[in-house]
Amino acid sequence: MKIIWKRVELQLFLIYATAHLPIFLLSDARYWDDWSLSGASKDMLVSVFTQAGLPIIGYYHYAIQLVGWWFYAISTFSLGYLIVHVFYLILKALNFSKFDAMALSFLVAVLPLNHARIAAINNPGLIFILIFVFAIYIFVVSAKENNKYKEYFSYALFMLSFLLNSLVPAFLLVLFLAVYLLYKKENALEDAFYRRKYLKIIKYIIKNTYLIILLPFIYAIVQHFLLKTSGMFADDYNIIEIKFSTLISDIKVIIFYLFPLDGVYLGMRLLLLVFAAVLMVVYSITSYQVSSSPEVEHSGRGLIGMGVVLLGLGASAYVMVGKEPSYEPWTATRFQVLLPFGAAFSTLGLFKIVFAVFPAMNPDKRHRMKVASFGGLIAVFIVNWWFVYGTFYLDHLWQEAFADTVRNTPALQSRNSVILDRSGLQAFDTMAGLGEYAGLHESATGKRDALILNYDSMIAYGGWSGFVSKFGRFLGAWTKVEDAAFDVPGCLYIIHRGRAGQNKWSYAANAFIVKITYPERYVARDLLSFEGPFCQSTL
């Protein structure tokens, strides 16, 4: 058993599972645009994703819903682990040390990034990321074995993974890998670098990597003719527009990610940044006094450099279309699918530098301190994920309560009513959209004609007209509110939290305990209350 436990793969799975098993508490929940999938017909799913240029995704969602919504949780959990596992295989193939490969894989598994992968609509993206990292693994192996068949197979996998468009800029990483592997393998290239014959170097690289260089352009041609976008995804949707401000934004993202704890959902951003800054000042003052091996310090700086490159590649696809990766609100984290890899390198690099600054004279003591400290860091990230899943669970309780309230209140089912939600129980304080409310109303009544609005979001966009002008192209079949009585005079109802002033987490804890211990006594609508009607001749 001791030998089995020492296997990194088992340790990696246990770390990953400890962080992400709570996903199964959310097997029936819907988040973000998931309500556009819930209960949707095959024709609607295929139609919408055909507009996005990927009809196969429509078939994929339809197939999963035939199995059951719970399968999304199993798929997300499994795909997430496989991505991390293949990442570990890549590091081994690139001859990273056992500690570095293990540590980087642990960090990718638990870093507080990409919270939005919990959403079912993001699930197919994990498939393409898995294909992408597996293609990198096959490519590295083919280069080491000089196997052309495996190399061409990796190119085919890359082309398939490009269906997730954000992976195309990240493909530049493969070119970097190819150059690095050539440098390590080919004496001619190493000699040219040594003699600084840069023109010869460029010609040599192009000669040996021209297929890699051409691959994104080949995919662009295929996409233009076979995977065209239309409808709501056409025109100004995700159009690349390089601006100076977006480049500054990209640099800002990279700088923030140099401090890997920035953005942990604990409300301590400023404190963490100050702490990191103090560490760097201590390092700059005392670096000449460091008595540990200089190779450790050099390794840490190298890892940070690699992390910066990976973070830049991971963020660039979104920054180019005007979207900035962010920790808040949680829906913005769908822009972070690639950032855990770069953040892992930067985190481990900073960790090594800190231990180079504060060395222990006894090597055995130094090793035990390093392992214990790293274990503590992983534990912090795991606990952070529990809070994340807890917040999503709270959102799930709000969904149950909202649907239950409508289901058991005939007045709220009237087509001539407007419902304003002021409960404030959504995940990460994210304002619910029309699609989410329409889906909740449909799950409660079987109808799609409710006009339900989030009070704060209406205020943020200048009222109903401002909201429609901002998101009008997404109305209709996609949000399933095409039959809403937008212009019918009626009555206004306002939904509040059941007990004013009660903490969100108190709600979640009480509801969870009652659901587990006395399920017959659990009534979701007790979490909410409503006031009204406030009726007038016009609204």
N, C-alpha and C positions, 0 to 999 in steps of 0.2 A: 504493500500500500504506500509506503514511503517513496518508493521508486516511481509509482504511478503519479503521486502528488507532485513530484518534482518535474513532471512533464509540463512544459510551458503552455502547450495547447489546452490542457485541463485547467491550469490556473487562469488562463485567459478567458475560458468559457465561464468559470465561476465568478470572476470579476465582472464580466459583462452581464451575466444573469443576475447577480446581486444588484446591479444598478438598474436593470431594465425589466425585471420580472413584473413590477407593478403595472406594466402595460396591459396585462391580462385583466386587470380590474376595469379597464376601459373598453372591453371587447364590444360593447353595444353602443358606445358613444360615437357621436359625429362632431367633427370640428371643421371650422373654416368653410371651404366649399364642399364638404362632404355631403351637405344636404342636397346639393345638386345631383348627387349620385343616388341617394337613398330613395328607393322606390321607383327609380327612373326606368323607363322601358328600354329595350335593346335598341330600338330605332333612334330614340333620343340620345342615348349614350354614343352610338356610332356617329350620329349626325354632328354632335358637339365636338367630338374629338377629330372628326374629319375636318371640321373648320380649323382645328389646331394643327392639322397636317399629320395626325397620327391616329387613324381610325382603329389601328390594332389595340390602342389603349382602351377604346370604347368596348371592344370585345372582351378585353381582359377584365375590366370592371364588371361587365355583365356576367362573366363566368364566375367570378368570385362571389357575386351576390346570389347566384344560384346555389352555391355551397353554403353561404351564410356570412353575415357581416363579421362574425367573430373571426373568420379566417384572415381578415386584414391584420389583426393583432399578431397572430401566429406568423404570418408572412413577414411583417415588419420586424419582429423579434429575430426571426431566423436569418433574414437577409442582412440585417445589421451585424449579426455575429459573423456570418460568412465573409462580409467585407473586411472586418477586422482580422479574421483568420488569414485571408489571402494577403492582406497587408503585411502580416507577420512573415508569411512565406517569401514575399518580395524582399523584405529586409534580410532574411537569411540568405537568399540567393545573391544579394549584393554584399555579402560577407560582413554585415554589421556584427558587432560583438553580441554575445548572448544577452548580456544585461541591457544594452541599448535596444536591441530588437524587442525584447520583452517589455521594457519600460515604454517605448514608443507605442506598442500595440495596446498596452494597458491604458495609456492616455487617450488614444483614439477611441477606445471603448467607453470612456467615462467623462471626457471633457464636456463642459456645459454648453454644447453647441447643437444647432439643428433640432430644437425642440419640436418644430412643426412636422417632423417625420411621423409623429403620432397620427396625423391626419391621413385618412384612407386615400385621399386624392393624391397624396405624395408618394404612396406606396410603389407605383411603377418606377419612380425615379431611382429607388434603391436597386432595382433589377439592373438598370443601365450602369449604375455606379459599380455594382458587383462585376458586370461584364468588363467594365473599363479596368478595374484593378486586376482582374484575372488576365486580361490581355497584356497588361504591363508585366505580370509574372511570366507569362509565356514568352514575351519578347525578351526579357532578361535571360531566361533559360536558353532560348534559341541563340542569343548572342554568345553565351558562354560555351554552348555546345557546337556552335557554327552550323546550326540546323536550319536550312532555308525553309523547309516545310512548316516548321513551328513558327518561324518569323512571318511567313505569309498568312498563316492561320491567325496570328495575333493582329495583323492588319485588318483581316475580315471582322474580328471581334471589335476592334476600334471603330470601324465603320458602323457596326450595329449599335455600339454604345453612344454614338453621336446623335442618336434620336433624342437624347437628353442634351439639348443644345449647349448648355453651360459647360459640358465636357470638352467642347471643341477648343476653346482657348487653353484649357488645361492640358491639351495634347502636346503643347510646347514642351512639357516635361519629358515626353518620350524622346524628343530631339536632344534635350540635354543629356538624358540617359544614354542615348546612342553615342554621342560624342565622348562621354565619359568612358563607356565600355570600349570604344575604339582606342582611346588614349591608353587605357590599361592593357590593351591586347596588341595593338599594332606598334611595332618599333619605329616604323616610318613616321607615324604621326607624332610620337613622343620626341623623335629626333628633330622634327620640324618645329615643334614647340620650343625645344631647347635652343635651336639656332635662330628662333624668331623669324622664321620664313612664313609670315602670315598669309600671303597670297596662296602659297602652296598648301597651307593648312586649310584654307577655305575651299579650295578646289578638291582637296582630299575628302573633306567632310561632305561636300555636296555629292561627290561621286558615290559615296557609301551610304548616304541617307536621303537620296532624292525621292524615294518612295514615301518616306515619312513626311517630307516637306510637301509632297503633292496630295497626300491623303485628305487633309481638310478641304482643299480646293475641289477634289473629286466629289467629296460629300456635298459641298455647296452646290455643285451642278446637279447632283441627284436630288437634293432637296428642292431646288428651283423647279425642276420638271415633274417630280413625282410626289413631293411632300409639301405642296403649297398650302399656305394658310388663307383663310377666308372668313367672312362673317365678322364676328366679334373679335377675332384674332388678327384681322387684316388692318391695313392702313397704319395707324400710329401705335399699334400694340408691339411693345418691345423692339422698337426701331433703334438701331445703333446710332448714336449721336455723340461723338467724342467732343467733350468740352474741357476747358482748363479746370473748371470747377469739379468735374467728375474725376479728373486725374488727381486733384488735391484730395478729393474724397477717398480715392483708392489708397493714397499714401497715408491718410489719417487712419484708415482701417488697419493697414499693416502696422503702424506705430502702436495702435491700441492693442493689437494682438501680440505684440512683443511682451506685454504684461498679461500672461495667460489667465490670471484670475479676474481680469477686468470683465465685468458683465455677469458674474455669478449672481444668481437671482437672490441676493441677500441685502440689496440696497446699500452696499458698502464700496461703491466704485471709487470714490475719492480716497477713502482710507487705504484701499488696496494699491492704488496708484502711488500714493505717498510712500507706502511701505516699500514698493518696488523701487521707487526713486532713491530712497534712503539706502537700500541695498547696493544700488549701482554707485552711489557716492562713496560708500564704504569700500567698495571694490576698487574704485579709481584711486582712493587714498592709500589703501593697504596692499595693493597688488604686488608691490616690490618686496613685501614682507612674506609673501606666500611661500610656505615650505613644502606644499604638496607638489606632485609631479606636474610640470608645465604641460605635459601632454593632455592632462585632464582639462586644463583651462582652454587649450587650443581646441580640443574636441567640443567643449561647450560652445565656443564662439562659432565653430563650423556648423553645429546643429542649429544655432540661431540663424545663421546665414541661409541654410537650407530651408528653415521654417519661413523666413521672410519671402523667399522665392515662391514656395508653395502657397503661402497666404495670398501673395499677389496674383498668382494664377487662379486660385480659387475664387477670389473676389472680382477679378477683371470682367468676367462675363456679365455680371450684374451691374457693375459700375458703368460699363459701356452703354447700357440701356437706361441709365439714370436711376438705378436702384442701389441703395447703400446698405450693405450688410449691417445688421444692428441686433442688439439683444432685446430691444423693446420696440413695439409690442411683440408678442410671441409670433404672430403671423409673419413678421419680417424675417424670422429665422429660417424660412424656406429658402432664403438666399445664402444659406450657410452650409449647404450639403458637402462642400469640399474643404471647408476651413478646418475641420478637426485634424486633418493630416498635417497641415502647416503649423497649427497651434501646438500639436504634440512635439514637433521638433523644437520649436521655440521654448516650450515649457521645460523640456528635458535639458536643453542647452543652458537656460537660466539656472536650473537646478544644479547642474554641474559646476557652473561658475561660482554659485554661492558656496558650494562645498570646497571649491578651490580657495576661496577667500577665508573660510573658517575651517582650516584643516585640523584633524586630530592627529597628534603625534604618533599614537599607537595605530598601526595599520588595521588591526583587527577591530579596534574600537571605532575607527573611521568607517569601516565597512558596515558595522552594525548600526552606527548612527545614520549612514546614508540609506540603508534598507528601511530602517524605522521611519525616517523622515519621508521617504518616498511613499511608504505604506500609508502614512498619515495624510499625505496629499491626495492619494487615491481615495481614501476614506471620505475626505471632504467632498470630493467630486461625486462620490456615490450618494452621500447624504443630500447633496444639491439636487441630484436627479430624483430622489424620493420627494423632495419638495415640489419639483416640477410636475411629477406625475400626480402628486397630491392636489396641485392647483388645477390640473386637467380633470381630476376626479370631482373637484368642486364644481367645475363647469358642467360635468355630466349630471351632477345632482340638480343644478339649475335647470338643465334641459328637461329632466324628468319632472321637476316641479312645475315648470312653465306649461308643458304639455298636459300635465294632470290638472292644473288649474283651469285651462281652457276646456278640457274634456268634461269637467264636472261643473262648469259654469255656463249655462245656456246663453246668457247675455253676451258672453265673450265670443260666441260662435256666430253672431249676427254679421251679415255682410255689410250692414250699415253702421259698423262701429270701427273706431280706430283705437288701437291699443299702444300705449307708450310704456316702455319698460324702463323703470328706474331702480331695479333691484341691485344692479352692480355686482352680480355674482358670476360674471363671465371669467373665463381663464385669463390670467395676467391682465385683468382690467381691459381686455380687448373688446371694443364695441361690436356687438353682433350685427350682422348685415341682413338685408332683406331675405336673402336665400335661406339663412339659418332660421329666421322667424317663420318664413313660409313653410319650411320643412317641419318645424315643430307643430305648427298649426295643422298641417296636413296629417301628421302622425296622430294627432288628437281627434281630428274631425273627418279626415278623408277629403277635405276641400282645399282648394288653393286660392281662395278669394279673400284672404285676410290682409288688412293693411296694418302691419305691426312694425313699429319703429322704435329704435333705441333713442331715448331722449337726448343723451349726450352727443350721439353722432349727428343727429339733426341740427343741434346747435353748432357743432363744429363745422358743418358745411353750409351754414346759413339757412337752415330750414329745409323743408321737403324739396322745394324747387332746386336749391343748390345741390342737394344730394343726387337728385335725378340727373342734373346737368353733368355731374361728375361721373356717375356710374350708369348712365342711361343705356349704354350699349350692352350692358350685362343683364338688363331686364329681359323678361320673356321666358322662353323655355329653360334657359340655363338656371335661373333662380326659381323657376316654377311659381311665379306670381303673375302670370299673364292675365289671370281673370280677376285680379284684385280690383275692388271698386274704388278707384282713386278719387273719383269726383262725386261720389254719392254722399249727400248730407247724412249725418248720423250722430252717434254719441261717442264720447271719448272716455276711455277707461285708463287708469294709471295703475301699473303693477309695482308693488314695493316689496322689499324684504319683509318676511313674516314678522320678525321682531326687530324693531328699529334699534340700531346701535350694536346688535350682536355681531361678534367677530365672524369673518368668513370661515375660519378654521374651526370655530365652535360648531357652526352649521355642519361642516363636513364630518367632524368627529362624531357628533350626535347622530347624524343620519347613518353613518357607517355602522355604528354600534347597534342601532335599532334594526337596520336591515339584516345584520348578521344574527343577532340574538332573538329579536322578536319580529320577524318579517311580516307577520300578520298585523302588526301595529304600525307598520311604516306607511305613512301617507305623504307622498312627495309634495303635494300642494301646501302642506303645513309650513313649508319653507317660505312661501310667498303669500301676500295679501293684495287686494286691489281695492281701489276706490273709484266711485263713479256710479251711474253714468253722469257725465257732464254733457248735456244735449243742447244743441242749437240748430237753427235752420240751415246754416252753412258751416263748413269746416275749412 
